Amino acid sequence: MKIAILGAGNVGGALGRLWAARGHDIFFGVPDPNGDKARKAVQGLGGRGNAVTNAAAAAGANVVVLAVRWGAAEQALRAAGDLKGTILIDATNPLAPDLSGLLIGNTWSAAEQVEAWTGAKVVKAFNTLGSVLFGITDFDGMQADGFYCGDDEIAKALVSNLIAETGMLPVDAGPLRNARLLEPMALLWIDLANNRGWGRNHAFKLLRRKF
Ligand SMILES: NC(=O)c1ccc[n+]([C@@H]2O[C@H](COP(=O)([O-])OP(=O)(O)OC[C@H]3O[C@@H](n4cnc5c(N)ncnc54)[C@H](OP(=O)(O)O)[C@@H]3O)[C@@H](O)[C@H]2O)c1
């Protein structure tokens, strides 16, 4: 698949490396395609991709991933061109700059805002786990859960496969409006990591009984 990733930072870079290793072609959309950051991001792809403008990355992509800071999200999406009907993974969290809370929540979510901006088939995913753990998802024999939600079943099936390819167990968390629940989970992960002494070696796991 051709995968466009808007933002080649912690999240975008990690996802790009993992998916390139699984045979996908990765096109990072970056502010400066000729800069050092872009060159470094591409080095991790083993020849399976490039760093280009957002519009060039998104053109003809099977799926577009939004992996920028929330404050840059609208601009990054606009620079990608017309995304109506495109399968779009929203990995953002609308964090306050000091990480003390969410800028959007309860009655609205970043994912719904992304859908409103673009008309894309948005699936929320990859937002509930620190990117340092992408690809390192075994916790003493238990697999970290990768929660996702969205309104388009075909888009969700595709994203579920992409989540599995990063080593997480995909967990369907329902419609896109449930991003209102997944985004605060990220804040809990961050608070445990930064303020409660948990560090970065923890992940969410949903326990289920068969009956
Ligand atoms: N870090 C995590 O563990 C984690 C986990 C889950 C979800 N998230 C969420 O995922 C998003 C990305 O986080 P991150 O940690 O990967 O951030 P990051 O390391 O700061 O990476 C963001 C990247 O986006 C680039 N960027 C800025 N404006 C852009 C534009 N208009 N078009 C394309 N790229 C642009 C930045 O480039 P420049 O540096 O050149 O500006 C930077 O390389 C955030 O919303 C975050 O809340 C983070």
The ligand as an SDF file (V2000), in Angstrom:
LIG
                    3D

 48 52  0  0  0  0  0  0  0  0999 V2000
    4.7470   11.0650   21.1150 N   0  0  0  0  0  0  0  0  0  0  0  0
    3.9010   10.1050   21.4690 C   0  0  0  0  0  0  0  0  0  0  0  0
    4.2480    9.1820   22.2230 O   0  0  0  0  0  0  0  0  0  0  0  0
    2.4910   10.1180   20.9440 C   0  0  0  0  0  0  0  0  0  0  0  0
    1.7270    8.9490   21.0390 C   0  0  0  0  0  0  0  0  0  0  0  0
    0.4440    8.9380   20.5150 C   0  0  0  0  0  0  0  0  0  0  0  0
   -0.0570   10.0840   19.8930 C   0  0  0  0  0  0  0  0  0  0  0  0
    0.7040   11.2210   19.8520 N   0  0  0  0  0  0  0  0  0  0  0  0
    0.1520   12.3980   19.1580 C   0  0  0  0  0  0  0  0  0  0  0  0
    0.6330   12.3110   17.8200 O   0  0  0  0  0  0  0  0  0  0  0  0
    0.8980   13.6300   17.2900 C   0  0  0  0  0  0  0  0  0  0  0  0
    2.3750   13.7190   16.8960 C   0  0  0  0  0  0  0  0  0  0  0  0
    3.1740   13.5630   18.0600 O   0  0  0  0  0  0  0  0  0  0  0  0
    4.7500   13.4240   17.9420 P   0  0  0  0  0  0  0  0  0  0  0  0
    5.2430   13.1120   19.2970 O   0  0  0  0  0  0  0  0  0  0  0  0
    5.0960   12.5260   16.7900 O   0  0  0  0  0  0  0  0  0  0  0  0
    5.1660   14.9330   17.5660 O   0  0  0  0  0  0  0  0  0  0  0  0
    6.5790   15.4250   16.9590 P   0  0  0  0  0  0  0  0  0  0  0  0
    7.6380   14.4510   17.3130 O   0  0  0  0  0  0  0  0  0  0  0  0
    6.7050   16.8520   17.3390 O   0  0  0  0  0  0  0  0  0  0  0  0
    6.3530   15.2910   15.3820 O   0  0  0  0  0  0  0  0  0  0  0  0
    5.4650   16.1100   14.6980 C   0  0  0  0  0  0  0  0  0  0  0  0
    6.0600   16.3550   13.3370 C   0  0  0  0  0  0  0  0  0  0  0  0
    5.1160   17.0860   12.5700 O   0  0  0  0  0  0  0  0  0  0  0  0
    5.8670   17.9690   11.7460 C   0  0  0  0  0  0  0  0  0  0  0  0
    4.9780   19.0120   11.2260 N   0  0  0  0  0  0  0  0  0  0  0  0
    4.6560   20.2000   11.7750 C   0  0  0  0  0  0  0  0  0  0  0  0
    3.8220   20.8650   10.9460 N   0  0  0  0  0  0  0  0  0  0  0  0
    3.6340   20.0680    9.8620 C   0  0  0  0  0  0  0  0  0  0  0  0
    2.8970   20.2020    8.6580 C   0  0  0  0  0  0  0  0  0  0  0  0
    2.1330   21.2990    8.4060 N   0  0  0  0  0  0  0  0  0  0  0  0
    2.9200   19.1990    7.7660 N   0  0  0  0  0  0  0  0  0  0  0  0
    3.6540   18.0810    8.0030 C   0  0  0  0  0  0  0  0  0  0  0  0
    4.3930   17.8960    9.1190 N   0  0  0  0  0  0  0  0  0  0  0  0
    4.3670   18.8850   10.0340 C   0  0  0  0  0  0  0  0  0  0  0  0
    6.9690   18.4700   12.6360 C   0  0  0  0  0  0  0  0  0  0  0  0
    8.0230   18.9840   11.8550 O   0  0  0  0  0  0  0  0  0  0  0  0
    8.9390   20.1650   12.4410 P   0  0  0  0  0  0  0  0  0  0  0  0
    9.6350   19.5740   13.6420 O   0  0  0  0  0  0  0  0  0  0  0  0
    9.8460   20.4600   11.3030 O   0  0  0  0  0  0  0  0  0  0  0  0
    8.0140   21.2800   12.8140 O   0  0  0  0  0  0  0  0  0  0  0  0
    7.3560   17.1760   13.3720 C   0  0  0  0  0  0  0  0  0  0  0  0
    8.3540   16.4670   12.6710 O   0  0  0  0  0  0  0  0  0  0  0  0
    0.5230   14.6060   18.4020 C   0  0  0  0  0  0  0  0  0  0  0  0
   -0.7860   15.0690   18.1580 O   0  0  0  0  0  0  0  0  0  0  0  0
    0.5830   13.7520   19.6660 C   0  0  0  0  0  0  0  0  0  0  0  0
   -0.2740   14.2370   20.6800 O   0  0  0  0  0  0  0  0  0  0  0  0
    1.9730   11.2460   20.3420 C   0  0  0  0  0  0  0  0  0  0  0  0
  1  2  1  0
  2  3  2  0
  2  4  1  0
  4  5  1  0
  4 48  2  0
  5  6  2  0
  6  7  1  0
  7  8  2  0
  8  9  1  0
  8 48  1  0
  9 10  1  0
  9 46  1  0
 10 11  1  0
 11 12  1  0
 11 44  1  0
 12 13  1  0
 13 14  1  0
 14 15  2  0
 14 16  1  0
 14 17  1  0
 17 18  1  0
 18 19  2  0
 18 20  1  0
 18 21  1  0
 21 22  1  0
 22 23  1  0
 23 24  1  0
 23 42  1  0
 24 25  1  0
 25 26  1  0
 25 36  1  0
 26 27  1  0
 26 35  1  0
 27 28  2  0
 28 29  1  0
 29 30  1  0
 29 35  2  0
 30 31  1  0
 30 32  2  0
 32 33  1  0
 33 34  2  0
 34 35  1  0
 36 37  1  0
 36 42  1  0
 37 38  1  0
 38 39  2  0
 38 40  1  0
 38 41  1  0
 42 43  1  0
 44 45  1  0
 44 46  1  0
 46 47  1  0
M  CHG  2   8   1  16  -1
M  END
$$$$
